[in-house]
């Protein structure tokens, strides 16, 4: 029982090597294939035919008698393997082996046993980290065979875990190896196998050992590289600092632009007067703003349309006489002016002069009655005069016309310099119109037209003839209808109603 | 003449061994098996030349050669001195046979190879006698007879690889300290 167990175990062990070598030696031309495992020679041959035959195996060496060997068989997939194991195989001598089938010579071969060694794989394979980057120390023990320690070569195979790409290193005699050039911090698989070196003994490669794993140490930073990097960084910093310092003004302008101040336009405003604009203005009145005022001195005269309805009294007749006289005088003077002097134009001028001389007695004139007084300002180009006219409260009660297309012809510039009243009557603008070309038509009788030149300080009034008015109407015109406020209760003579558009009636001087 | 040449050769081999000494083996330089392996390779080269020889490869002649088979179990039980005696006797037999064969060979290449083998065997004898002094008297050694030069060369090769090598590796003077 025990012996059978051992035999079965031996056969099992044998068959493992047999199967391996049967695969390995498939392409060998010799029929009889032999190998030495340990110190025993095993020869085998394959037969496809499953017919039962009697196989005999004999061997002899050194001219001695032939000896027989017990033949065993092993069933494979589609073939039968017959094998025989020679006990106490002599080495270093020529063996003659034969296979007989049914007493007839089938195969024969002469061989030296020491040339067919099939060794066991190496033992105690260990893989350790050497501490250095990308290195592993591999060591193992040779198979337990005497007299062959120094006649073996090894093959070390290593690969990254999980990868199929492995590298092979051949090691002679030595049973250790340092693997170089490995990846850092990587797990490697290592195998080893052994073979006789071919000088004293020859044979086949052994089976690979079981793989052993080893991990390479992680890569550590070379201090030299760290130093170099720091050095280069320092140099770069110094360079950039130098560049920044040399161009700091330029960079500062780009990054931190100055807030523009109008200080240079206002000399002394912030330094002397500390931002007090009024003070600065009062001191520098003539310097800056005066200039701008002078710009506007040259102005085009603008047409002033004065609309007023006033009923005449007995004073008219005397005035008419005066006007007629003056008219004749003016005609004698040789005026080639095509302005036609209306009969009442002279009377109008007299009124204006009276106003100028005695502004306080304006309201006391019994001759004047005003129902509605409108002043139309026709401004050629300048719209700013609207506000200016407002400031100038003009006693325009005197400016009126009743019949005909009368207009003031002569220019009395001194009359035009009507000074500002202290507030007897006010001129209020009710509406303003802008007339493009050819659209303005002089209003019907009852409207007086005057040309007004507003310099901003004083207004120059000139009477206009109807023809002139018509001519101007062709151009672009801007008219302002002004309503004159006349305190109604101060009209002594009038029992008529006077329209007053304004609430604030401060009490006339009339 | 032969003695002086042998001495010179031994001296040369000793120097050669010293030059080729490897750091792995702590053996004495003369115990380095690489010398023997060098001789073994040259003996195998003679076999190769013999296989390729077409003419003038020596007449069919019988030679007396030593037994080469090694039974490890048996060999281990033999005293090292006996082993030494057996090896030395065998080497001398080989030298005689090779010399006889060389006279019958007209192929120059084969002849020079044979001559090389003869000198190698002489060197081996000297080395072994240094390592294992041969005190005992030469015993009657068994021999076998071969009938051709190829067989002779095969015997030479087997003998060197087997018994001579085993002896050299097992010589007490050449034993490694860590074996």
Interface residues (C-beta under 8 A of the other chain):
Chain A: X39 X61 X62 X63 X88 X90 X91 X92 X93 X94 X112 X114 X146 X147 X149 X150 X151 X173 X174 X199 X200 X201
Chain B: X24 X25 X33 X37 X40 X41 X67 X68 X69 X70 X71 X72 X73 X144 X145 X154 X158 X159 X161 X162 X163 X165 X166 X169 X170 X179
